[in-house]
């Protein structure tokens, strides 16, 4: 049984994770952290993690950037590993994460989805086969109309996974509208679509002569990221200090 402190327990993701853990006999939320106390939970909730006096195996953090510093301090002092899902961290905070990972186990990934991270592993193999054979590589990502960044961090992570597996490094091409020339052999095209309430869709295309291979992942709700965080917490229990990623969780199950 993995005992978890849920930081950001009364936020949308915190409540999704709470629901998942209720149905999973291998994990239990023993305490929550959230300044908002308008939701009744089956576990005690503290306004700040420094006030938490409940023993736990892992912290799952889906709070906000302002709360992360306190989570890191608590994690190092109590030697409790952290699944760090909060985004929007400053460069200074990222440095604190790196420093903390030398003293306690911290798992942080660009995308917490089990599907996306499995896809990354598959793409590494696919790229080493198709790229040397002359296949063109393209990524098309689609998200809701409120998303501010383009391309998505996940699209870049997919491209990095392919590029890292290759001896010949490829350039990323985000916009061809300003050029009138043939596609370069050593490039990965990344296109972004924004519309409606699309949660997230990523399609990777390997286009060769007379055949096309496509890999596609579609997220229908944010629950996929919550499920990934839960599995990451189980994995991180008892791990030695270090910086872990979701790829480590995937490899552990292979």
C-alpha positions in Angstrom: 0.0 0.0 0.0 1.4 3.4 -1.0 0.4 6.2 1.3 0.1 9.6 -0.4 0.0 13.3 0.6 -2.1 15.0 -2.1 -0.9 18.6 -2.5 -3.6 20.6 -4.3 -6.2 18.1 -3.1 -9.2 20.4 -3.6 -8.3 21.5 -7.2 -9.7 19.7 -10.3 -6.8 17.3 -10.7 -6.6 16.7 -6.9 -10.2 15.6 -6.8 -9.8 13.4 -9.9 -6.8 11.7 -8.2 -8.8 11.4 -5.0 -11.5 9.5 -6.9 -9.0 7.2 -8.6 -7.3 6.3 -5.3 -10.6 5.4 -3.7 -11.0 2.7 -6.3 -7.4 1.4 -6.1 -6.5 -1.0 -3.3 -2.8 -0.4 -3.8 -2.8 3.3 -2.9 -4.4 5.6 -0.3 -4.4 9.4 0.3 -3.7 9.9 3.9 -3.6 13.7 3.9 -4.3 16.6 1.7 -2.8 20.1 1.3 -4.9 23.0 0.1 -5.7 26.5 1.4 -9.3 26.1 0.2 -11.4 24.1 2.7 -14.7 24.1 1.0 -14.6 20.4 0.0 -15.1 17.5 2.4 -12.6 14.7 1.9 -12.1 11.3 3.6 -8.6 12.5 4.8 -7.4 15.4 6.9 -6.6 18.6 4.9 -3.9 21.1 5.9 -3.7 24.7 4.6 0.1 24.3 4.2 2.3 21.3 3.9 4.5 22.5 6.7 1.6 21.8 9.0 1.2 18.2 7.9 2.0 15.7 10.6 0.8 12.6 8.8 3.4 9.9 7.7 3.4 9.1 4.0 5.4 7.3 1.3 5.0 9.8 -1.5 3.7 13.4 -2.2 1.7 14.0 -5.4 1.8 17.7 -6.2 -0.9 19.2 -8.5 -1.1 22.6 -6.8 0.4 25.8 -8.1 3.9 27.3 -8.6 3.7 29.3 -5.4 3.2 26.2 -3.3 6.1 24.2 -4.9 8.9 25.7 -2.8 7.3 24.6 0.5 6.6 21.1 -1.0 10.3 20.8 -1.9 11.5 21.9 1.6 9.1 19.4 3.3 10.1 16.6 0.9 13.8 17.0 1.7 13.3 17.5 5.4 10.9 14.5 5.8 12.6 12.4 3.1 9.3 11.9 1.3 9.6 11.5 -2.6 7.6 13.8 -4.8 5.6 13.3 -8.0 5.8 16.9 -9.2 3.0 17.6 -11.7 2.7 21.4 -11.2 3.7 23.4 -14.3 4.8 27.0 -14.8 7.8 26.8 -12.6 10.4 29.6 -12.8 14.1 29.0 -13.7 14.9 29.5 -10.1 12.4 26.9 -9.0 13.6 24.4 -11.6 17.1 24.8 -10.1 15.6 24.1 -6.6 13.9 21.0 -8.0 17.3 19.8 -9.4 19.0 20.6 -6.1 16.3 18.7 -4.1 16.6 15.7 -6.4 20.1 15.2 -5.1 18.7 14.6 -1.6 15.3 12.9 -2.3 13.5 11.1 -5.2 11.6 13.5 -7.5 9.6 12.5 -10.6 8.9 15.3 -13.1 7.8 14.8 -16.7 6.6 17.0 -19.5 3.5 14.8 -19.7 2.1 12.5 -17.0 0.1 10.3 -19.4 1.0 6.6 -19.5 -0.1 6.5 -23.1 2.1 9.4 -24.2 5.1 8.1 -22.4 4.6 4.6 -23.9 4.3 6.3 -27.3 7.6 8.0 -26.8 9.3 4.7 -26.3 7.7 3.3 -29.4 8.7 6.3 -31.4 12.4 5.9 -30.5 12.4 2.5 -32.1 10.3 3.6 -35.1 12.6 6.6 -35.8 15.7 4.4 -35.9 14.0 2.2 -38.6 12.2 4.8 -40.7 14.4 7.8 -40.7 17.5 6.1 -42.2 15.2 4.6 -44.8 14.2 8.1 -46.0 10.8 8.5 -44.3 9.7 12.1 -43.6 8.7 12.7 -40.0 5.8 15.0 -39.1 3.9 15.8 -35.9 0.4 17.3 -35.8 -0.9 18.4 -32.4 -4.4 19.6 -31.6 -5.6 21.4 -28.4 -8.4 23.6 -27.1 -8.7 27.2 -28.1 -7.6 28.5 -24.6 -4.1 26.9 -24.8 -1.5 29.6 -24.9 1.6 27.9 -26.2 2.2 26.3 -29.6 3.6 23.8 -30.3 2.7 21.9 -27.1 5.3 20.8 -24.7 4.2 17.2 -25.4 4.8 17.6 -29.2 8.3 18.8 -28.5 8.9 15.9 -26.2 7.8 13.5 -28.9 10.1 15.1 -31.4 13.0 15.0 -28.9 12.3 11.3 -28.2 12.8 10.6 -32.0 15.7 12.9 -32.4 17.6 11.6 -29.4 17.4 8.1 -30.9 19.0 9.1 -34.1 22.7 9.6 -35.0 21.8 12.3 -37.5 20.1 15.2 -35.6 17.0 16.7 -37.3 15.9 20.4 -37.3 12.4 21.2 -36.1 10.3 23.1 -38.6 7.3 25.0 -37.1 6.2 27.1 -40.1 6.7 26.7 -43.8 4.5 29.6 -44.9 7.4 32.0 -45.2 9.4 29.7 -47.5 9.0 28.4 -51.0 11.3 25.4 -51.2 11.3 21.7 -51.1 11.1 20.0 -47.7 14.5 19.4 -46.2 15.5 15.8 -45.7 16.6 16.3 -42.1 13.7 18.0 -40.5 10.7 17.1 -38.3 7.7 19.2 -39.1 5.5 20.2 -36.1 2.0 21.7 -36.8 -0.3 23.1 -34.1 -4.2 23.2 -34.3 -6.2 25.2 -31.7 -10.0 24.8 -31.5 -13.0 24.1 -29.4 -12.4 22.1 -26.2 -10.0 19.4 -27.6 -8.2 18.1 -24.5 -5.2 16.9 -26.5 -4.4 15.0 -29.7 -0.9 14.1 -31.0 -0.3 12.4 -34.3 3.1 11.3 -35.5 3.5 10.6 -39.2 6.3 8.6 -40.9 5.7 9.2 -44.7 7.7 7.2 -47.1 7.5 6.2 -50.8 4.1 4.4 -51.2 3.5 3.8 -47.5 2.6 5.9 -44.5 2.8 4.8 -40.8 0.9 6.8 -38.2 1.0 6.8 -34.4 -1.8 8.7 -32.6 -2.7 9.5 -29.0 -6.0 11.2 -28.0 -6.7 12.4 -24.5 -10.5 12.7 -23.9 -10.1 14.1 -20.4 -7.5 15.3 -17.9 -8.0 12.0 -16.1 -5.2 10.4 -18.2 -2.7 12.7 -16.4 -4.2 11.9 -13.0 -3.9 8.1 -13.6 -0.3 8.6 -14.7 0.4 10.5 -11.5 -1.1 7.7 -9.4 1.1 5.1 -11.1 4.1 7.3 -10.8 3.5 7.5 -7.0 3.4 3.7 -6.7 6.7 3.6 -8.7 8.4 6.3 -6.6 7.8 4.7 -3.2 11.1 3.8 -1.6 13.2 5.1 -4.5 16.7 6.5 -3.9 17.3 10.2 -4.4 17.4 11.3 -8.0 15.5 12.9 -10.9 13.0 10.4 -12.4 10.6 10.7 -15.4 7.5 8.9 -16.6 9.7 7.0 -18.9 11.2 5.3 -15.9 7.7 4.2 -14.8 7.1 2.7 -18.3 10.4 0.9 -18.4 9.7 -0.6 -14.9 6.6 -2.3 -16.3 8.2 -3.6 -19.6 
